[in-house]
Amino acid sequence: MDISLLDICDIAITALLIFYIYRLMKESGSINIFYGVLAFIVVWLVASQILSMKLIGTILDKFMSIGLLVIVILFNDQIKRFLVQLGDRKRWRFIRKIFMSGKASGSQADSHRNMMPIVYACMNMSKTRTGALIVIEQGMPLESYEQSGDIINAEINSRLIENIFFKNSPLHDGAMIIAHDRIKSAGCILPVSHDTTVPRHLGLRHRSALGISQATDAFAVVVSEETGAISVAHHGQLTTRLSVTELEHRLSQLVV
C-alpha cells in the first residue's frame, strides 16, 4: 500500500486535533468523557470491524448512531465547559492581535487599571474579614445571573465594592458581577458546586464561586468571612489562600 504525502499530512493533522481536544478537555475538567468515548470507539472497532462479531457489532452500531445525542444529554455541563474553553478569547488572541494591533494596548491598559480597585477592595476586606464574592465576566455572557440580583451598572470603585459587602448591607450575602469594566449587579444568585473534593470548612461563597467557574468561563474571587483568606475559582479549579500580589497577577492575566 502506497502512502502519499497527503496521507501523512492527514494523519498528522488528525493526531494534532485529537491531542488538542484531549488537552482542552483535560483543562476543562471533562477528561473522563474523552477516555470513555475513546474506549467505546476502540471496543466498537475491535468487535465490529476487526472480529466481525455480528450481534455485538449490530448493538454497538446502534449505539454509535445515537451516541452523540446520549453524550450531550449525560454530560451537558462538562460539554458546555469544554466549548467555553474552546471559544476562550485568549486561545485566539494571536488573531485578534493581527486585526486589533493598534487598539489592543490601550484597551488592555484600561482594563488593567479597572482591575486594581478590585485588588485594593479585596485587600481591605481581607484585613477586616469581610466576606465577599466577586465574579468577573470573560467570554461567556452572565446576563441571566445579573438579573437575579440588583442592577447597579456603576464604575468599578474600591469603596463601592467594600460598601456593598459591608456586613450590614442588604446585598452583602450575594455575588457581585463585573462585566465590560463596570459593576453590573450585586446580590446575585449563583449555581452551587456539589464537588465532593471541596474541603468541608469552605462555605457557600466558595462553592458558589466554584459553581459559576464550572458553568461558565467567569473568574470568581472570594474573601472568607471567617479567616479573611482570598481564593479564586476559574475553569472549575479553586485556589485558596492567595496573597494580594498573587491576586493581582491572576487578575492581570485576564486582560492579556
C-alpha positions as CSV (number, residue, x, y, z in Angstrom):
1,M,0.0,0.0,0.0
2,D,1.5,3.3,-1.1
3,I,1.4,6.2,1.4
4,S,1.4,9.6,-0.2
5,L,2.5,12.9,1.4
6,L,-1.2,13.8,1.6
7,D,-1.9,10.7,3.7
8,I,1.0,11.7,6.1
9,C,-0.4,15.2,6.4
10,D,-3.9,13.8,7.0
11,I,-2.6,11.5,9.8
12,A,-0.6,14.4,11.4
13,I,-3.5,16.8,11.3
14,T,-5.8,14.2,12.9
15,A,-3.3,13.4,15.6
16,L,-2.8,17.1,16.4
17,L,-6.6,17.6,16.5
18,I,-7.1,14.7,18.9
19,F,-4.2,15.9,21.1
20,Y,-5.7,19.4,21.2
21,I,-9.1,18.1,22.1
22,Y,-7.5,16.0,24.8
23,R,-5.7,18.9,26.3
24,L,-8.8,21.2,26.2
25,M,-10.9,18.5,27.9
26,K,-8.3,18.0,30.5
27,E,-8.2,21.7,31.3
28,S,-12.0,22.0,31.4
29,G,-12.3,19.0,33.8
30,S,-14.1,16.8,31.3
31,I,-11.3,14.4,30.5
32,N,-13.3,11.4,31.7
33,I,-15.6,11.9,28.7
34,F,-12.7,11.8,26.4
35,Y,-11.4,8.5,27.9
36,G,-14.9,7.0,27.9
37,V,-15.6,7.9,24.2
38,L,-12.1,6.7,23.2
39,A,-12.6,3.3,25.0
40,F,-16.1,2.9,23.4
41,I,-14.7,3.6,19.9
42,V,-11.9,1.1,20.4
43,V,-14.3,-1.6,21.6
44,W,-16.6,-0.9,18.6
45,L,-13.7,-1.1,16.1
46,V,-12.4,-4.4,17.5
47,A,-15.8,-6.1,17.8
48,S,-17.5,-4.8,14.7
49,Q,-14.7,-4.1,12.2
50,I,-11.9,-6.5,13.1
51,L,-13.5,-9.5,14.7
52,S,-16.8,-9.1,12.7
53,M,-18.9,-10.1,15.7
54,K,-22.4,-9.6,14.2
55,L,-24.6,-9.4,17.3
56,I,-22.4,-7.2,19.5
57,G,-21.4,-5.3,16.3
58,T,-25.0,-4.5,15.5
59,I,-25.7,-3.4,19.0
60,L,-22.6,-1.1,19.1
61,D,-23.5,0.2,15.6
62,K,-26.9,1.4,17.0
63,F,-25.2,3.0,20.0
64,M,-22.8,4.8,17.6
65,S,-25.7,6.2,15.6
66,I,-27.2,7.8,18.7
67,G,-24.0,8.1,20.7
68,L,-23.6,11.9,20.2
69,L,-27.1,12.6,21.5
70,V,-26.6,10.4,24.5
71,I,-23.3,12.0,25.4
72,V,-24.8,15.5,25.1
73,I,-27.6,14.6,27.4
74,L,-25.5,12.8,30.0
75,F,-22.6,15.2,30.1
76,N,-24.3,18.5,29.3
77,D,-22.4,20.6,31.9
78,Q,-19.0,19.1,31.0
79,I,-19.5,19.7,27.3
80,K,-20.6,23.3,27.9
81,R,-17.4,23.9,29.9
82,F,-15.4,22.3,27.1
83,L,-17.0,24.5,24.5
84,V,-16.4,27.6,26.6
85,Q,-12.8,26.6,26.9
86,L,-12.6,26.1,23.1
87,G,-14.0,29.5,22.5
88,D,-11.9,31.3,25.1
89,R,-10.7,34.6,23.6
90,K,-7.2,34.0,25.0
91,R,-6.8,31.0,22.7
92,W,-7.4,33.2,19.6
93,R,-5.5,36.3,20.8
94,F,-2.9,35.9,18.1
95,I,-5.8,36.5,15.5
96,R,-7.1,39.5,17.5
97,K,-3.6,41.0,17.6
98,I,-3.4,40.9,13.8
99,F,-6.7,42.8,13.4
100,M,-6.6,45.0,16.5
101,S,-2.9,45.7,16.9
102,G,-3.4,49.4,17.3
103,K,-6.3,49.3,19.8
104,A,-5.2,46.3,21.9
105,S,-2.6,48.0,24.1
106,G,-4.9,50.9,25.1
107,S,-7.8,48.7,25.9
108,Q,-5.7,46.3,27.9
109,A,-4.2,49.2,29.9
110,D,-7.7,50.5,30.7
111,S,-8.8,47.0,31.8
112,H,-5.8,46.6,34.0
113,R,-6.5,49.9,35.7
114,N,-10.0,48.8,36.4
115,M,-8.7,45.6,38.0
116,M,-6.7,47.4,40.6
117,P,-9.8,48.7,42.6
118,I,-10.8,45.0,42.9
119,V,-7.4,44.2,44.3
120,Y,-7.5,47.1,46.8
121,A,-11.0,46.2,47.9
122,C,-10.1,42.6,48.5
123,M,-7.0,43.6,50.4
124,N,-9.0,45.8,52.8
125,M,-11.9,43.3,53.1
126,S,-9.3,40.6,53.9
127,K,-7.9,42.6,56.8
128,T,-11.4,43.2,58.2
129,R,-12.6,39.7,57.5
130,T,-15.5,41.0,55.4
131,G,-16.9,38.2,53.3
132,A,-17.2,38.9,49.6
133,L,-17.8,37.1,46.3
134,I,-16.9,38.9,43.0
135,V,-17.5,37.4,39.6
136,I,-15.7,38.8,36.6
137,E,-17.2,38.1,33.2
138,Q,-15.0,36.7,30.5
139,G,-16.1,35.4,27.1
140,M,-19.4,33.9,28.2
141,P,-22.2,36.5,29.0
142,L,-23.6,36.4,32.5
143,E,-26.9,38.4,31.9
144,S,-29.1,35.6,33.4
145,Y,-27.1,35.7,36.7
146,E,-27.1,39.6,36.7
147,Q,-30.9,39.6,36.6
148,S,-31.0,37.5,39.8
149,G,-29.6,40.5,41.8
150,D,-30.0,44.2,41.9
151,I,-28.7,46.1,38.8
152,I,-26.1,48.7,39.7
153,N,-24.2,49.5,36.5
154,A,-21.5,51.7,38.1
155,E,-17.9,52.3,37.6
156,I,-15.5,49.9,39.4
157,N,-14.6,51.6,42.7
158,S,-12.9,50.0,45.7
159,R,-15.0,52.0,48.2
160,L,-18.2,51.0,46.4
161,I,-17.2,47.3,46.5
162,E,-16.4,47.5,50.2
163,N,-19.7,49.2,51.0
164,I,-21.7,46.6,49.1
165,F,-20.1,43.8,51.0
166,F,-20.3,45.6,54.4
167,K,-21.9,43.2,56.9
168,N,-25.0,45.4,57.4
169,S,-25.5,45.9,53.7
170,P,-28.6,44.2,52.2
171,L,-26.5,43.0,49.3
172,H,-23.5,41.5,51.1
173,D,-24.7,37.9,51.0
174,G,-25.0,37.6,47.2
175,A,-22.4,37.8,44.5
176,M,-21.2,40.9,42.6
177,I,-20.9,40.6,38.8
178,I,-18.4,42.8,36.9
179,A,-18.6,43.0,33.1
180,H,-17.3,45.3,30.5
181,D,-15.2,47.2,33.1
182,R,-18.3,48.1,35.2
183,I,-20.1,46.7,38.3
184,K,-23.2,45.4,36.7
185,S,-25.1,44.0,39.6
186,A,-24.9,42.8,43.2
187,G,-26.7,40.4,45.5
188,C,-26.7,37.8,42.6
189,I,-27.5,34.1,43.0
190,L,-25.0,31.7,41.5
191,P,-25.0,27.9,40.9
192,V,-23.6,26.0,43.8
193,S,-20.9,23.3,43.1
194,H,-21.5,19.9,44.6
195,D,-17.9,18.8,44.0
196,T,-17.0,16.4,46.8
197,T,-13.3,17.4,46.7
198,V,-14.1,20.8,48.1
199,P,-12.8,21.0,51.7
200,R,-15.7,20.9,54.2
201,H,-14.5,24.0,56.0
202,L,-15.2,26.1,52.9
203,G,-18.6,27.7,52.9
204,L,-21.3,28.7,50.4
205,R,-19.3,31.5,48.9
206,H,-16.5,29.2,47.8
207,R,-18.9,26.6,46.5
208,S,-20.8,29.3,44.5
209,A,-17.5,30.6,43.1
210,L,-16.5,27.1,42.0
211,G,-20.0,26.6,40.6
212,I,-20.0,29.6,38.4
213,S,-16.5,28.7,37.2
214,Q,-17.7,25.3,36.3
215,A,-20.8,26.6,34.4
216,T,-19.1,29.4,32.6
217,D,-15.6,30.8,31.9
218,A,-16.0,33.6,34.5
219,F,-13.3,34.4,37.1
220,A,-14.5,34.4,40.7
221,V,-12.8,36.0,43.7
222,V,-13.8,35.1,47.3
223,V,-12.8,36.7,50.6
224,S,-13.5,34.4,53.5
225,E,-15.6,35.9,56.3
226,E,-14.1,33.5,58.9
227,T,-10.4,33.8,58.0
228,G,-10.1,36.7,55.6
229,A,-8.3,34.4,53.2
230,I,-8.5,35.3,49.5
231,S,-9.4,32.5,47.0
232,V,-10.1,32.4,43.3
233,A,-12.1,30.0,41.0
234,H,-11.5,29.7,37.3
235,H,-12.2,26.9,34.8
236,G,-13.6,24.7,37.5
237,Q,-10.4,25.0,39.7
238,L,-10.5,26.5,43.2
239,T,-7.2,28.0,44.5
240,T,-7.2,29.1,48.1
241,R,-5.1,31.4,50.3
242,L,-3.7,33.7,47.7
243,S,-1.7,36.8,48.6
244,V,-2.6,40.2,47.3
245,T,0.3,40.0,44.9
246,E,-0.9,36.7,43.6
247,L,-4.4,38.0,43.2
248,E,-3.1,41.0,41.2
249,H,-1.2,38.7,39.0
250,R,-4.2,36.4,38.4
251,L,-6.4,39.4,37.5
252,S,-3.8,40.9,35.2
253,Q,-3.7,37.7,33.2
254,L,-7.4,38.2,32.4
255,V,-6.7,41.2,30.2
256,V,-3.6,39.7,28.4
